[in-house]
Amino acid sequence: SNQKGGVGKTTTAVNLAAALALKGMRVLVIDLDPQGNASTALGVPHQTGTLSSYEVMMGEASIAEAVRPSTEHPNLLCLPATIDLAGAEIDLVNAENPRRILAEALSRYLIQNPQDYVFIDSPPSLGLLTVNALVAATEVMVPIQCEYYALEGVTQLISNIERIKQALNPSLVISSILLTMYDSRTKLSSDVAAEVKNSFPNQTLKAVIPRSVRISEAPSFGQTAIKYDAKNAGSLAYQEAAIELAQRGV
């Protein structure tokens, strides 16, 4: 999660998921962003009419009914998102317990279909969809791009997560921060990286994701960067981040 757009949330979710699946983990990606970019990158259809996270949020389908295998790897599943999800916040106004819908649906799914990892790709806002993601999750990963204003909004995000922790999800923690779009040629990237590490020494992953054209190109081919070009510096960095995450969880 990050309320700021364009920081690499979706790219991070799908590439970490793919890297862990390649290592033999069972991984589910829940696309909770109406743009459906995670679904695209994982090669999962998400045109209007597809059973998706919208139907799950509306109580019209279970996750088991809507989930689809990714073309990336047999171990990787995706709950796709369609544009219908854009109207979910309005449609859910009168729902019972609207902030816990995803948590309850996911809990039911995992009883029958245990996974090693579940990644929830949330939209860049703190609306009802993101709140559902934070209530359903046990950990938050915050991607921060190595650019000016990077830390702006992170303080607000931490404050909002604290509110959700107190009111709705006591087990929620910010477990990891991932530096993205790092450009080794600029002093700015180095300064931002140093500032983030100083502010969050325990949460910041050692792996840093560099700026990479190959990472940007991959979704247009319906692939993650790891499948599109496994030896690219960005792909290797995501694989390092995935190993670090797995080691932290041991």
Secondary structure as GFF3:
##gff-version 3
##sequence-region A 1 250
A	DSSP	alpha_helix	9	22	.	.	.	ID=ss1
A	DSSP	beta_strand	27	31	.	.	.	ID=ss2
A	DSSP	alpha_helix	37	41	.	.	.	ID=ss3
A	DSSP	alpha_helix	53	57	.	.	.	ID=ss4
A	DSSP	alpha_helix	63	66	.	.	.	ID=ss5
A	DSSP	beta_strand	68	69	.	.	.	ID=ss6
A	DSSP	beta_strand	76	79	.	.	.	ID=ss7
A	DSSP	three_ten_helix	83	87	.	.	.	ID=ss8
A	DSSP	alpha_helix	88	91	.	.	.	ID=ss9
A	DSSP	alpha_helix	101	112	.	.	.	ID=ss10
A	DSSP	beta_strand	117	121	.	.	.	ID=ss11
A	DSSP	alpha_helix	128	136	.	.	.	ID=ss12
A	DSSP	beta_strand	139	145	.	.	.	ID=ss13
A	DSSP	alpha_helix	154	167	.	.	.	ID=ss14
A	DSSP	beta_strand	173	182	.	.	.	ID=ss15
A	DSSP	alpha_helix	187	199	.	.	.	ID=ss16
A	DSSP	beta_strand	204	210	.	.	.	ID=ss17
A	DSSP	alpha_helix	213	217	.	.	.	ID=ss18
A	DSSP	three_ten_helix	218	221	.	.	.	ID=ss19
A	DSSP	alpha_helix	225	228	.	.	.	ID=ss20
A	DSSP	alpha_helix	233	249	.	.	.	ID=ss21
###
